[in-house]
Amino acid sequence: MRKKHVHMYLMLIPVVILFTGLVFYPFIEGIRISLTNWNGYSRTYSYVGMTNYISLLNSRLFKVALRNTFIYGFGCTFIQQVVGLAYALFVNLRFRGRNLVRLIIYLPSMIAGIIMGYMMYGLFEYNRGALNDIVRWLGGQRVLWLEDGNRAVFIIVLINAFQFVGVSMLIYLAGLQNIPAQIMEAARLDGCGSWQLFAHVVLPLLIPAITSSTIINLIGGLRLFDLIQALTSGGPGIATHSIATSINYLHFWSENAGGAAAAGVVLFVIIFIVSATTNTLFRRKEVEF
């Protein structure tokens, strides 16, 4: 038995090596760089302590990016949970073509975010955008869809939410199909109506699925990068930047690799705290069946 355990641990060595080289070491190196004034190119740099973190707190770019990061994270997640659950309840019904409907809902999540961004730019672009062509055909005037910062943020939230709502749908669908039919039948025999059945039986039993879907979507929204980069590049001005896109801006445009690394560390801490807190809160509400 002891020899078998040794073999099991030996099989973990490649995973540990990969994790150390691809995750742990870059993370530690990022923390180290965040304490320097490295510009990303020079061979020389100096350690500046917490200067980069203090500069972030005083930076208008970071304040805007921090606000938007929470909007993208929580805004997208809320839409994805509500719509994803509604889709799951619908495609869980028995009707002809339901597998095709599931595929159509899930299909956008298979498209890379950068490609989705360019596709949506073709929809919202001012001069040749499809949406403005429809507006003009209806007799209206062209609209600067992406020139207003607040509207652009709202558009990004909607696009990202509906692109990945299929992921939530699949998680909830798996949760619904995992609920024993005997429990549902017993609730109906006790006189539960449709709403009572959903609120007091289905929803509590879906807590594990809600936990998984919420955390996955929160992480995706909080680290949103590619869609923003393709659609607005953080503009107009800095109005739609997230922390992820501000890291790119600080490193490649401002030549402030130390500040970019500091922003990356802050983003990691935010995602870790939000994910751990969400997981803890939902785990307390889980019920057994």
MOHUJO-V239283 format. One record per run of one state. SS is the DSSP state (h for helix, s for strand, l for the rest). FROM is the first residue (numbers start at 1). LEN is the number of residues. If there is no record, write none. Layout:
SS:FROM:LEN
SS:FROM:LEN
This chain:
l:1:1
h:2:10
l:12:1
h:13:21
l:34:2
s:36:1
l:37:10
s:47:1
l:48:3
h:51:7
l:58:2
h:60:32
l:92:6
h:98:13
l:111:2
h:113:12
l:125:5
h:130:8
l:138:11
h:149:15
l:164:1
h:165:13
l:178:3
h:181:9
l:190:4
h:194:12
l:206:1
h:207:16
l:223:3
h:226:6
l:232:11
h:243:11
l:254:3
h:257:27
l:284:6
